[in-house]
Amino acid sequence: MSQLQDLFKPIQVGNMEVKNRLVMSSMSAGVSLDKQGYPTENMIAYYEERARSRPGMMGVGAGAVVVPESDGGGQKSAIVLYRDDCIEPIKALVDAVHRHDTRFGIQLWDGGIQAGGEVLLTPSGIGVNATAVVNKTLKSTLKVLSLDDIGRIIQDFADGAERCVKAGFDFVEIHAGHGYLISSFLTPFFNRRSDEYGGCFDNRVRFLLDILRAVKERVGRQITVGVKVNGDDYLPQQGWTLADTLQLVPLLEKAGADYLSVTAGVMGSPRLTVPPMYEPQGCFSDLAEEVKKRVAIPVSAVGRIKDPVMADAFVRDGKVDLVSMGRPMIADPELVAKARDGRLEDIRPCLADCRGCLDQQMRTIKRGEPTSTSCIVNPRVGRERDCIDVRDEKKANPKTILVVGAGCAGMEVARRAAFSGHKLILCEQRSHVGGQLAMAEMIPGRHEIGDIVPWYRRQLDKLGVEIRLGTEVNERLLKEIAPDEVVIATGSLAKVPQNMLESIYSIAEITLLMVDDVLQHKSPTGDRILVVGGEQIGMQVADYLSEQGKTVIIAEEGGHFAGKMAANDRWYLTGRLIEKGVKRFKHVRGIEILPEDQVWLTVGEERQHLPGIDTIVLASERQSDRTLVEVAEKLGIKTHVVGDAKDVDSEDGGTVFSSIAQGYDLGRTL
């Protein structure tokens, strides 16, 4: 039984009785929409799986209510609410969720300057440095809204709310944060208007208040109406601030808001709206706590809250009334049920690595493909309808399966195959499970990447997986175990990038190290270090070394840094390196180490001298370790290869995201 008593107390929110305080945040509907912008069977399966856990409230993000300017003006990854024919397909989603005991809602939204479409709506024609992520074939233009346009859009929000009532939703949430259309009216940087919708505070908040009043007038008490608003834009100049929020929220309460969800950040702000692991857990909760002091209606906190114990403390201490978790319920759709039952150790942890949930959507949008969402620790996301896990389904005819390598790919293969009922033996040469995650969690600000390791260890123990640490698998051991099938998950090894280091005339007093030497073996370095390789490993080891006060320079052959990292993680990592003075060179065609310890880079057509370099760390290339494949195949054992041992060079290769996904897909088919 759960000890989280306060978290599971009921609460009245508008006209709804909500059974507990855990909210599945309204996030983008981009799990899977059809060409019309309506829910697919995959999307319905995604939401229904999370509804089974019975959060108090759960919502769909980004419901597009504004009628687009042109046929191509629809906003990518947004569920359509601006046509009457949306009601029936959306009702199928609502009915599926309502088969379970939870309150279901949707956001009323327009993306403004941050949306994907041909025409982007704006109060004053001011864009952002980080331009909207759109299909590159679209030629987006910014449209400054006239007073007539504003009046029409206010009615679009009311019309959208009415359709939501007809579709059967329990609540709607007006999205007024994150730099989207309403938020851009609130923020002085984006709103330079001189009419009644711009200038002073009262004018800038008028658009939101007019929308809220129109929605309340249209739907009355038929449905609960909430507002999501930034507690702070975190813009260095002319941003919306906490002081503005505290002035606004009593006005929202007076205008009829039934609850408030307090978020933060806009596109391009130093602190991002979808915070990666570099931000502390509960990073925006202080904003919600201040808002709660100014209103009597329920207030929800959001932002890197992944621990139900933390959530319970927020409610118990009176800081907030509701706690929103989005990505944690992507990572583990059973989170609420496990917290309710006191099975906290079984909750699969969100790592706040945005590669699956956020970056996957952005990458598909850029390629002009249907949007999709995934998760680095839960490869079933978006595939709930097709990937149905059945415990012990193969127990009647089990195989003995040997997995070699206990990194994330090997652990996931073993977990999933044991779940099916097979007998699993997992061998690891090191003295611990986790593979390269033990190095990854050493990087400043990224220790949470290792949170998945103890979870795997607990699940493997519960499933009866035999784990042999400090065990080297060779031909003798293969013959001794005689498995029906063997899985090679031995990872990758660092290698010397020959294409960049063709001219090493004299190492002399310069120490040459592989990245594994630095992180795994703690080999000492000097004070002026050249890191060769600017992918995620090189950038992260540069952060690790510069944190020790060392002078670090990065040389990258390609035209981008950390391309395999999620954009939000890369944003924070790059900022850290800039702040610590780490120099980065891209398009490096060659590195020369000449007599008298002279190091030269060939950057494009120019040569760059790097004086005083005493250590070079090679972090640019890795090679798959498949040494056992030939041995196993020679013995006639059916052999599979996963993770880095299979692929380190592709777009996703060499990532936790790819390794766990491969491990899951293989494990369920064994």
C-alpha positions as CSV (number, residue, x, y, z in Angstrom):
1,M,0.0,0.0,0.0
2,S,1.3,3.5,-0.9
3,Q,2.5,5.8,1.8
4,L,1.8,8.8,-0.5
5,Q,-1.4,9.7,1.3
6,D,-1.6,13.3,0.2
7,L,-1.0,12.6,-3.5
8,F,-4.0,10.2,-3.6
9,K,-6.5,12.5,-1.9
10,P,-9.4,13.6,-4.1
11,I,-9.9,17.3,-5.1
12,Q,-12.6,19.3,-6.8
13,V,-11.4,21.0,-9.9
14,G,-14.1,23.2,-11.5
15,N,-17.1,20.9,-12.0
16,M,-15.0,17.7,-11.8
17,E,-14.3,15.5,-8.8
18,V,-10.7,14.4,-9.4
19,K,-9.7,11.1,-7.6
20,N,-6.0,11.9,-7.1
21,R,-3.5,14.8,-7.6
22,L,-1.3,13.2,-10.3
23,V,-1.9,14.7,-13.7
24,M,-0.6,13.4,-17.0
25,S,0.5,16.6,-18.6
26,S,-1.1,17.7,-21.8
27,M,1.6,17.1,-24.3
28,S,1.7,17.3,-28.1
29,A,-0.6,14.8,-29.8
30,G,2.1,13.8,-32.2
31,V,2.1,10.1,-31.1
32,S,0.1,9.5,-34.3
33,L,-2.4,11.6,-36.2
34,D,-3.9,10.9,-39.6
35,K,-3.5,13.2,-42.6
36,Q,-6.6,15.2,-41.4
37,G,-5.1,15.8,-38.0
38,Y,-7.4,13.3,-36.2
39,P,-6.5,10.5,-33.8
40,T,-5.4,7.2,-35.2
41,E,-5.8,3.8,-33.6
42,N,-2.1,4.0,-32.4
43,M,-2.8,7.3,-30.7
44,I,-5.9,5.9,-29.0
45,A,-3.9,2.9,-27.8
46,Y,-1.2,5.2,-26.4
47,Y,-3.6,7.2,-24.3
48,E,-5.7,4.3,-23.2
49,E,-2.7,2.5,-21.9
50,R,-1.9,5.4,-19.6
51,A,-5.5,5.8,-18.6
52,R,-5.5,2.3,-17.2
53,S,-3.1,3.6,-14.4
54,R,-5.9,6.1,-13.4
55,P,-4.1,9.4,-13.1
56,G,-6.5,12.0,-11.6
57,M,-6.4,14.0,-14.9
58,M,-4.7,13.5,-18.2
59,G,-4.7,15.6,-21.3
60,V,-3.9,15.9,-25.0
61,G,-1.6,18.8,-25.9
62,A,-1.8,21.2,-28.8
63,G,-5.4,21.2,-29.9
64,A,-5.4,23.5,-32.9
65,V,-8.5,25.8,-32.7
66,V,-7.6,28.6,-35.1
67,V,-8.9,28.2,-38.6
68,P,-5.8,28.2,-40.8
69,E,-5.2,31.0,-43.4
70,S,-4.7,28.5,-46.2
71,D,-5.1,24.8,-47.0
72,G,-1.4,24.3,-46.1
73,G,-1.6,26.3,-43.0
74,G,-2.4,23.5,-40.6
75,Q,0.1,23.1,-37.7
76,K,2.2,20.0,-37.5
77,S,1.6,17.5,-34.7
78,A,-1.6,19.4,-33.6
79,I,-4.9,17.6,-33.3
80,V,-7.5,19.5,-35.3
81,L,-10.3,21.3,-33.4
82,Y,-11.3,23.9,-36.0
83,R,-13.7,21.7,-38.0
84,D,-17.0,20.3,-36.9
85,D,-16.2,16.9,-38.5
86,C,-13.4,16.5,-35.8
87,I,-16.0,15.6,-33.2
88,E,-16.6,12.0,-34.1
89,P,-13.0,10.9,-34.5
90,I,-12.0,12.6,-31.3
91,K,-14.9,11.1,-29.5
92,A,-13.5,7.7,-30.2
93,L,-10.3,8.7,-28.3
94,V,-12.4,10.2,-25.4
95,D,-14.5,7.1,-25.1
96,A,-11.5,4.8,-25.0
97,V,-9.9,6.9,-22.1
98,H,-13.3,7.1,-20.3
99,R,-13.4,3.3,-20.1
100,H,-11.0,3.9,-17.1
101,D,-11.5,6.1,-14.1
102,T,-9.8,9.3,-15.0
103,R,-10.6,12.8,-16.1
104,F,-9.6,13.6,-19.7
105,G,-9.1,16.9,-21.4
106,I,-7.3,18.8,-24.2
107,Q,-5.5,22.0,-24.7
108,L,-7.0,24.9,-26.8
109,W,-3.9,26.2,-28.6
110,D,-2.4,28.1,-31.5
111,G,1.4,27.9,-31.9
112,G,1.9,31.4,-33.3
113,I,5.5,32.0,-34.3
114,Q,6.5,28.6,-33.1
115,A,4.1,26.5,-35.2
116,G,4.6,24.6,-38.4
117,G,2.6,26.0,-41.3
118,E,2.6,28.5,-44.2
119,V,1.3,31.4,-42.1
120,L,2.4,32.0,-38.5
121,L,0.3,34.4,-36.4
122,T,2.0,37.1,-34.4
123,P,1.0,40.2,-32.5
124,S,3.8,42.4,-34.0
125,G,5.7,40.4,-36.6
126,I,8.6,39.7,-34.2
127,G,10.1,36.2,-34.8
128,V,12.5,34.3,-32.6
129,N,16.2,33.3,-33.1
130,A,15.3,29.7,-32.9
131,T,13.0,29.7,-35.9
132,A,9.9,27.5,-35.8
133,V,10.5,23.9,-36.7
134,V,8.7,23.3,-39.9
135,N,8.9,21.2,-43.0
136,K,11.7,22.7,-45.0
137,T,9.5,22.7,-48.1
138,L,7.1,25.2,-46.5
139,K,7.8,28.9,-46.9
140,S,6.4,30.3,-43.6
141,T,5.5,33.9,-43.3
142,L,4.6,35.9,-40.2
143,K,1.2,37.6,-40.2
144,V,0.6,40.5,-37.9
145,L,-3.0,40.2,-36.5
146,S,-5.5,43.0,-37.1
147,L,-8.3,43.7,-34.6
148,D,-10.7,41.8,-36.9
149,D,-8.3,38.8,-36.8
150,I,-8.1,39.0,-33.1
151,G,-11.9,39.0,-32.8
152,R,-12.1,36.0,-35.1
153,I,-9.5,34.1,-33.2
154,I,-11.2,34.7,-29.9
155,Q,-14.3,33.1,-31.3
156,D,-12.2,30.2,-32.8
157,F,-11.2,29.4,-29.2
158,A,-14.8,29.4,-28.1
159,D,-15.8,27.3,-31.1
160,G,-13.1,24.8,-30.3
161,A,-14.2,24.6,-26.6
162,E,-17.7,23.8,-27.8
163,R,-16.5,21.0,-30.0
164,C,-14.6,19.6,-27.0
165,V,-17.9,19.5,-25.0
166,K,-19.6,17.7,-27.8
167,A,-16.7,15.2,-28.1
168,G,-17.1,14.4,-24.3
169,F,-14.0,15.9,-22.8
170,D,-14.1,16.6,-19.1
171,F,-11.9,19.7,-19.3
172,V,-10.1,22.1,-21.7
173,E,-6.9,24.0,-20.9
174,I,-6.2,27.3,-22.7
175,H,-2.5,27.2,-23.5
176,A,-1.0,30.7,-22.8
177,G,2.6,29.7,-22.2
178,H,5.8,28.6,-24.0
179,G,5.9,31.5,-26.5
180,Y,2.8,30.3,-28.4
181,L,0.3,32.7,-29.8
182,I,-1.3,33.9,-26.5
183,S,2.0,33.9,-24.7
184,S,3.5,36.1,-27.4
185,F,0.8,38.7,-26.7
186,L,1.8,38.6,-23.0
187,T,5.5,39.1,-23.6
188,P,6.7,42.6,-24.3
189,F,9.6,41.3,-26.5
190,F,7.1,39.9,-29.0
191,N,4.2,42.3,-28.4
192,R,5.1,45.8,-29.8
193,R,1.5,46.8,-30.6
194,S,0.2,50.3,-29.9
195,D,-3.5,49.5,-29.8
196,E,-5.7,48.0,-27.0
197,Y,-3.9,44.7,-27.2
198,G,-0.3,46.0,-26.7
199,G,1.8,48.3,-24.6
200,C,0.9,48.3,-20.9
201,F,0.2,45.2,-18.8
202,D,-3.6,45.5,-19.0
203,N,-3.5,45.6,-22.8
204,R,-1.1,42.7,-23.2
205,V,-3.2,40.4,-21.0
206,R,-6.5,41.5,-22.7
207,F,-6.2,38.8,-25.5
208,L,-6.0,36.0,-22.9
209,L,-8.7,37.3,-20.7
210,D,-11.0,37.9,-23.8
211,I,-10.4,34.3,-24.8
212,L,-11.1,32.9,-21.3
213,R,-14.3,34.9,-21.0
214,A,-15.5,33.8,-24.5
215,V,-14.8,30.2,-23.7
216,K,-16.6,30.4,-20.3
217,E,-19.5,32.2,-21.9
218,R,-19.8,29.5,-24.6
219,V,-19.4,26.3,-22.5
220,G,-20.6,27.6,-19.1
221,R,-20.5,25.0,-16.5
222,Q,-20.6,22.1,-19.0
223,I,-16.8,21.6,-18.8
224,T,-13.9,22.6,-16.6
225,V,-11.7,25.3,-18.0
226,G,-8.1,25.7,-17.0
227,V,-5.3,28.0,-18.1
228,K,-1.6,27.1,-18.7
229,V,0.6,30.1,-18.2
230,N,4.2,30.9,-17.9
231,G,5.5,31.7,-14.5
232,D,8.5,33.2,-16.2
233,D,9.7,33.4,-19.8
234,Y,13.3,33.4,-18.7
235,L,14.2,35.9,-21.4
236,P,17.1,38.2,-20.5
237,Q,15.2,41.3,-21.7
238,Q,11.5,42.3,-22.2
239,G,10.3,38.9,-21.1
240,W,7.2,38.0,-19.1
241,T,8.2,37.6,-15.4
242,L,7.0,36.0,-12.2
243,A,5.9,39.5,-11.1
244,D,3.7,39.7,-14.2
245,T,2.2,36.3,-13.5
246,L,1.4,37.1,-9.9
247,Q,-0.5,40.2,-11.2
248,L,-2.3,38.2,-13.8
249,V,-3.5,35.1,-11.9
250,P,-6.1,36.9,-9.8
251,L,-7.6,38.3,-13.0
252,L,-7.8,34.8,-14.5
253,E,-9.5,33.5,-11.4
254,K,-12.0,36.3,-11.5
255,A,-12.6,35.7,-15.3
256,G,-13.6,32.1,-14.5
257,A,-10.5,29.9,-14.7
258,D,-11.1,26.7,-12.8
259,Y,-7.5,25.8,-12.3
260,L,-4.0,27.0,-13.3
261,S,-1.0,25.1,-14.6
262,V,2.2,27.0,-14.2
263,T,5.0,26.4,-16.7
264,A,8.0,28.4,-18.0
265,G,10.2,29.3,-20.9
266,V,9.8,30.2,-24.6
267,M,11.6,29.0,-27.7
268,G,15.2,30.5,-27.5
269,S,15.1,31.2,-23.8
270,P,18.2,30.1,-21.7
271,R,15.9,27.7,-19.8
272,L,13.8,25.6,-22.0
273,T,10.2,24.7,-21.8
274,V,11.0,20.9,-22.0
275,P,13.9,20.8,-19.5
276,P,16.5,18.1,-20.0
277,M,18.4,16.4,-17.2
278,Y,20.7,19.5,-16.9
279,E,17.8,21.2,-15.0
280,P,17.1,20.1,-11.4
281,Q,14.0,18.0,-10.7
282,G,11.0,20.2,-10.0
283,C,12.7,23.1,-11.7
284,F,9.6,25.2,-12.2
285,S,7.8,24.3,-9.0
286,D,8.8,27.4,-7.2
287,L,6.8,29.5,-9.7
288,A,3.7,27.4,-9.1
289,E,4.2,27.7,-5.3
290,E,4.2,31.5,-5.6
291,V,1.1,31.5,-7.8
292,K,-0.8,29.3,-5.2
293,K,-0.4,32.1,-2.7
294,R,-2.4,34.5,-4.9
295,V,-5.5,32.4,-5.8
296,A,-8.0,30.0,-4.3
297,I,-8.4,27.8,-7.4
298,P,-6.2,24.7,-7.7
299,V,-2.7,25.2,-9.0
300,S,-0.6,22.6,-10.8
301,A,3.2,22.4,-10.9
302,V,5.1,21.0,-13.9
303,G,8.7,20.6,-14.9
304,R,11.0,17.7,-14.3
305,I,8.9,16.1,-11.6
306,K,9.5,12.4,-12.0
307,D,9.4,11.1,-8.4
308,P,6.1,10.5,-6.8
309,V,7.7,11.0,-3.4
310,M,8.6,14.6,-4.5
311,A,5.1,15.1,-5.9
312,D,3.5,14.0,-2.6
313,A,5.8,16.4,-0.6
314,F,4.7,19.3,-2.8
315,V,1.0,18.5,-2.0
316,R,1.6,17.7,1.6
317,D,3.5,20.9,2.2
318,G,0.8,23.0,0.6
319,K,3.0,24.2,-2.2
320,V,0.6,23.1,-5.0
321,D,-2.7,21.3,-5.4
322,L,-1.9,19.1,-8.4
323,V,1.4,17.7,-9.9
324,S,1.8,17.3,-13.6
325,M,4.0,14.6,-15.0
326,G,4.4,14.2,-18.7
327,R,7.5,12.4,-19.7
328,P,7.6,10.1,-16.6
329,M,4.2,8.7,-17.8
330,I,5.6,8.2,-21.3
331,A,8.5,6.3,-19.7
332,D,6.2,4.2,-17.5
333,P,2.5,4.2,-18.3
334,E,1.9,2.3,-15.1
335,L,3.5,5.0,-12.9
336,V,0.3,6.1,-11.1
337,A,-0.8,2.5,-10.3
338,K,2.7,1.6,-9.1
339,A,2.8,4.7,-6.9
340,R,-0.7,3.9,-5.6
341,D,0.3,0.3,-4.7
342,G,3.6,1.3,-3.1
343,R,5.7,-0.3,-5.8
344,L,8.0,2.7,-6.3
345,E,11.0,0.6,-7.0
346,D,9.3,-0.8,-10.1
347,I,8.7,2.6,-11.7
348,R,10.8,2.8,-14.9
349,P,12.5,6.1,-14.5
350,C,12.3,9.0,-16.9
351,L,15.9,10.1,-17.7
352,A,14.9,13.5,-19.0
353,D,16.9,12.8,-22.1
354,C,14.7,14.3,-24.9
355,R,16.0,12.1,-27.7
356,G,12.9,10.0,-27.8
357,C,9.9,12.1,-26.7
358,L,10.8,15.5,-28.1
359,D,13.6,15.0,-30.7
360,Q,11.9,12.2,-32.4
361,Q,8.9,14.5,-33.1
362,M,11.1,17.3,-34.3
363,R,13.1,15.1,-36.6
364,T,10.0,13.6,-38.3
365,I,8.5,17.1,-38.7
366,K,11.7,18.3,-40.4
367,R,11.6,15.4,-42.8
368,G,8.0,16.1,-43.6
369,E,6.9,12.7,-42.2
370,P,4.0,11.9,-40.0
371,T,5.0,12.9,-36.4
372,S,5.9,10.2,-34.0
373,T,6.9,10.0,-30.4
374,S,9.1,7.5,-28.6
375,C,11.1,7.2,-25.4
376,I,14.7,6.1,-24.8
377,V,13.7,3.7,-22.0
378,N,10.3,2.6,-23.3
379,P,10.5,1.5,-27.0
380,R,6.8,0.6,-27.0
381,V,5.7,4.2,-27.0
382,G,3.6,4.8,-30.1
383,R,3.4,1.1,-30.7
384,E,1.2,0.0,-27.9
385,R,-1.4,-1.4,-30.3
386,D,1.1,-3.6,-32.1
387,C,3.6,-4.5,-29.3
388,I,1.5,-6.3,-26.7
389,D,3.7,-7.8,-24.0
390,V,2.3,-11.0,-22.5
391,R,4.0,-12.4,-19.4
392,D,5.3,-16.0,-19.8
393,E,3.7,-16.4,-23.2
394,K,6.7,-18.7,-24.2
395,K,7.1,-20.5,-20.9
396,A,5.6,-23.7,-22.2
397,N,8.6,-24.1,-24.6
398,P,11.4,-22.0,-23.2
399,K,14.8,-21.5,-24.7
400,T,18.1,-21.1,-22.9
401,I,19.5,-17.8,-24.1
402,L,22.9,-16.4,-23.4
403,V,23.3,-12.6,-23.5
404,V,26.9,-11.4,-23.7
405,G,27.3,-7.9,-22.4
406,A,25.2,-6.1,-19.7
407,G,25.0,-2.7,-21.2
408,C,21.6,-1.2,-21.9
409,A,21.1,-3.3,-25.0
410,G,22.0,-6.5,-23.3
411,M,20.0,-5.8,-20.2
412,E,16.9,-5.0,-22.2
413,V,17.2,-8.1,-24.3
414,A,17.5,-10.2,-21.2
415,R,14.6,-8.4,-19.4
416,R,12.2,-8.7,-22.3
417,A,13.1,-12.3,-23.2
418,A,12.8,-13.4,-19.6
419,F,9.5,-11.7,-19.4
420,S,8.3,-14.0,-22.1
421,G,9.4,-17.0,-20.1
422,H,12.8,-18.0,-21.5
423,K,15.7,-19.0,-19.3
424,L,18.3,-16.1,-19.5
425,I,22.0,-16.1,-18.6
426,L,23.6,-12.6,-18.7
427,C,27.4,-12.5,-18.7
428,E,29.4,-9.3,-18.2
429,Q,33.1,-9.0,-18.3
430,R,33.1,-6.0,-15.9
431,S,32.3,-6.2,-12.2
432,H,29.0,-4.3,-12.7
433,V,26.1,-4.1,-15.1
434,G,25.4,-0.9,-17.1
435,G,28.2,-0.9,-19.6
436,Q,29.1,2.6,-20.8
437,L,26.3,4.1,-18.7
438,A,28.8,4.0,-15.9
439,M,30.9,6.5,-17.9
440,A,28.0,8.5,-19.1
441,E,26.7,9.2,-15.6
442,M,30.1,10.8,-14.7
443,I,29.5,13.7,-17.1
444,P,28.5,16.9,-15.2
445,G,24.7,17.4,-15.2
446,R,24.1,13.9,-16.6
447,H,24.2,11.6,-13.6
448,E,20.5,10.7,-14.1
449,I,21.4,8.8,-17.2
450,G,22.5,6.0,-14.8
451,D,19.1,5.9,-13.0
452,I,17.9,3.2,-15.4
453,V,20.7,0.7,-14.3
454,P,19.4,-0.1,-10.8
455,W,15.9,-0.4,-12.3
456,Y,17.2,-3.0,-14.8
457,R,19.0,-4.9,-12.0
458,R,15.8,-5.1,-9.9
459,Q,13.7,-6.3,-12.9
460,L,16.3,-8.9,-14.0
461,D,16.4,-10.3,-10.4
462,K,12.6,-10.5,-10.2
463,L,12.5,-12.2,-13.6
464,G,15.0,-14.8,-12.5
465,V,17.8,-13.8,-14.9
466,E,21.1,-15.4,-14.0
467,I,23.7,-12.6,-13.9
468,R,27.4,-13.6,-14.1
469,L,29.7,-10.6,-13.5
470,G,33.5,-10.6,-14.1
471,T,32.9,-13.4,-16.7
472,E,34.6,-13.5,-20.0
473,V,32.6,-15.5,-22.6
474,N,34.8,-17.6,-24.8
475,E,34.5,-20.8,-26.8
476,R,34.9,-23.0,-23.7
477,L,32.1,-21.2,-21.8
478,L,29.8,-21.3,-24.9
479,K,30.3,-25.1,-25.1
480,E,29.7,-25.4,-21.4
481,I,26.4,-23.4,-21.3
482,A,25.3,-24.7,-24.7
483,P,22.6,-22.1,-25.2
484,D,19.9,-22.4,-27.8
485,E,20.6,-18.8,-28.9
486,V,23.3,-16.2,-28.1
487,V,22.9,-12.5,-28.2
488,I,26.1,-10.4,-28.7
489,A,25.7,-7.1,-26.9
490,T,29.4,-6.4,-26.3
491,G,29.2,-2.7,-27.2
492,S,32.0,-0.7,-28.9
493,L,35.6,0.3,-28.4
494,A,37.2,3.7,-29.0
495,K,39.5,3.8,-32.1
496,V,42.1,6.1,-33.5
497,P,40.6,8.4,-36.2
498,Q,43.1,7.8,-38.9
499,N,41.5,10.3,-41.4
500,M,42.1,13.2,-39.0
501,L,45.5,12.1,-37.5
502,E,47.5,11.3,-40.6
503,S,50.5,13.5,-39.7
504,I,51.8,12.4,-36.3
505,Y,55.5,13.1,-36.6
506,S,56.4,13.1,-32.9
507,I,54.3,12.5,-29.8
508,A,57.1,13.8,-27.6
509,E,55.7,15.1,-24.3
510,I,52.1,15.0,-25.4
511,T,50.0,12.4,-23.8
512,L,47.7,10.5,-26.2
513,L,44.6,9.0,-24.5
514,M,41.4,7.3,-25.7
515,V,38.1,8.6,-24.2
516,D,37.7,5.4,-22.2
517,D,41.1,5.9,-20.6
518,V,39.9,9.3,-19.2
519,L,36.4,8.2,-18.0
520,Q,36.7,4.5,-17.2
521,H,40.3,4.2,-16.1
522,K,40.7,7.8,-14.7
523,S,44.0,8.3,-16.6
524,P,45.6,11.6,-15.6
525,T,45.7,14.4,-18.1
526,G,47.6,17.7,-18.4
527,D,46.1,21.2,-18.2
528,R,45.7,22.0,-22.0
529,I,43.7,19.3,-23.7
530,L,42.7,18.8,-27.3
531,V,39.6,16.6,-27.6
532,V,39.4,15.0,-31.1
533,G,35.7,14.5,-31.9
534,G,32.8,16.8,-31.4
535,E,29.9,14.3,-31.4
536,Q,28.1,13.7,-28.1
537,I,31.0,11.7,-26.5
538,G,33.6,14.4,-27.4
539,M,31.4,17.3,-26.2
540,Q,30.6,15.5,-23.0
541,V,34.2,14.6,-22.1
542,A,35.2,18.2,-22.9
543,D,32.6,19.3,-20.3
544,Y,34.0,16.7,-17.8
545,L,37.6,17.9,-18.2
546,S,36.8,21.7,-18.3
547,E,34.8,21.2,-15.1
548,Q,38.2,20.3,-13.5
549,G,39.5,23.7,-14.5
550,K,41.4,22.5,-17.5
551,T,41.7,24.4,-20.8
552,V,39.9,22.3,-23.5
553,I,39.7,22.6,-27.3
554,I,37.4,20.4,-29.4
555,A,38.2,19.5,-33.0
556,E,35.3,18.0,-35.1
557,E,35.6,16.7,-38.6
558,G,32.0,17.4,-39.5
559,G,29.9,20.5,-39.6
560,H,27.9,20.0,-36.5
561,F,28.5,19.3,-32.8
562,A,26.7,16.6,-30.8
563,G,24.3,15.8,-33.6
564,K,23.2,12.6,-31.9
565,M,22.1,14.4,-28.8
566,A,18.6,15.7,-28.4
567,A,18.4,19.4,-29.3
568,N,17.4,20.4,-25.7
569,D,20.3,18.5,-24.1
570,R,22.7,19.9,-26.7
571,W,21.4,23.5,-26.0
572,Y,22.4,23.2,-22.3
573,L,25.7,21.3,-23.0
574,T,26.8,23.9,-25.6
575,G,25.9,26.7,-23.1
576,R,28.1,25.1,-20.4
577,L,31.0,24.8,-22.8
578,I,30.7,28.4,-24.0
579,E,30.5,29.6,-20.4
580,K,33.7,27.7,-19.5
581,G,35.6,29.0,-22.5
582,V,35.9,25.7,-24.4
583,K,36.9,26.5,-28.0
584,R,35.3,24.4,-30.7
585,F,36.5,23.9,-34.3
586,K,34.4,22.2,-36.9
587,H,35.3,21.1,-40.5
588,V,38.7,20.0,-39.2
589,R,40.4,18.1,-42.0
590,G,43.6,17.1,-40.3
591,I,45.6,17.3,-37.1
592,E,49.4,17.5,-37.1
593,I,51.6,16.9,-34.1
594,L,55.0,18.2,-35.0
595,P,58.4,18.3,-33.2
596,E,58.7,20.5,-30.2
597,D,55.1,19.7,-29.2
598,Q,53.5,21.8,-31.8
599,V,49.9,21.0,-32.6
600,W,48.2,22.3,-35.8
601,L,44.7,21.9,-37.0
602,T,43.7,22.1,-40.7
603,V,40.3,23.9,-40.6
604,G,38.9,24.1,-44.0
605,E,41.7,25.6,-46.0
606,E,43.5,27.2,-43.1
607,R,45.9,26.0,-40.5
608,Q,45.3,26.8,-36.8
609,H,48.1,26.6,-34.2
610,L,47.2,25.3,-30.8
611,P,50.1,26.3,-28.4
612,G,50.9,24.4,-25.2
613,I,48.8,21.3,-25.8
614,D,49.9,18.6,-23.4
615,T,47.1,16.0,-23.8
616,I,45.1,14.7,-26.8
617,V,41.9,12.7,-26.0
618,L,40.6,10.7,-29.0
619,A,36.8,10.7,-28.8
620,S,35.7,10.8,-32.4
621,E,35.2,7.3,-33.5
622,R,34.2,3.9,-32.1
623,Q,34.1,0.4,-33.6
624,S,31.7,-2.3,-32.9
625,D,33.1,-5.2,-30.8
626,R,31.9,-8.4,-32.5
627,T,34.8,-10.7,-31.6
628,L,32.5,-13.4,-30.3
629,V,30.2,-13.6,-33.4
630,E,32.5,-15.8,-35.4
631,V,33.1,-18.1,-32.4
632,A,29.4,-18.6,-31.7
633,E,28.5,-19.1,-35.3
634,K,31.3,-21.7,-35.7
635,L,29.7,-23.7,-32.9
636,G,26.4,-23.6,-34.8
637,I,24.6,-21.5,-32.2
638,K,22.0,-19.1,-33.6
639,T,23.5,-15.7,-33.0
640,H,22.1,-12.2,-32.8
641,V,23.9,-8.8,-32.5
642,V,22.4,-5.7,-30.8
643,G,23.3,-2.2,-29.6
644,D,26.7,-0.7,-30.3
645,A,28.0,-4.1,-31.3
646,K,25.7,-4.0,-34.2
647,D,25.8,-0.3,-35.1
648,V,27.7,2.8,-34.0
649,D,27.8,4.8,-37.2
650,S,24.2,5.5,-38.2
651,E,22.1,8.5,-37.1
652,D,20.9,6.7,-34.0
653,G,23.9,4.3,-33.6
654,G,25.9,4.5,-30.4
655,T,23.0,6.0,-28.4
656,V,21.0,4.7,-25.4
657,F,17.9,5.3,-27.5
658,S,19.0,2.9,-30.2
659,S,20.4,0.3,-28.0
660,I,17.4,-0.2,-25.8
661,A,15.1,-0.1,-28.8
662,Q,17.1,-2.8,-30.5
663,G,17.2,-4.8,-27.3
664,Y,13.4,-4.7,-26.8
665,D,12.6,-5.6,-30.4
666,L,15.0,-8.6,-30.4
667,G,13.9,-9.7,-26.9
668,R,10.2,-9.9,-27.8
669,T,10.9,-12.0,-30.9
670,L,13.2,-14.6,-29.4
